[in-house]
Amino acid sequence: MATCEVCGNDYWLSFEVRTVSGDVHTFDSFECAIHRLAPICEHCGIKISGHGVEVSGRFFCCGHCARSVEAERGAEIRDAVGARPA
């Protein structure tokens, strides 16, 4: 068993996450992993747990937030691609 570094729970199904920088983190849930590691939207401040958008090295949760902050480059961002289903 290992102890979650966020909540302190000692859990037999804990897991490790290794980052690109080589850091190793131990968590008991995805919720704790997101809390510790997820980037934060530079417009609305929400934790980005999905795909998100990166514009000019800045992270946003969606195209709307990217366009709100990065007007020129953000204008290229679309939240969905293609036509809507009929």
Secondary structure, 3 states (H helix, E strand, C coil): CEECCCCCCEECCCEEEECCCCCEEEECCHHHHHHHHCCECCCCCCECCCCCEEECCEEECCHHHHHHHCHHHHCCCCCCCCCCCC
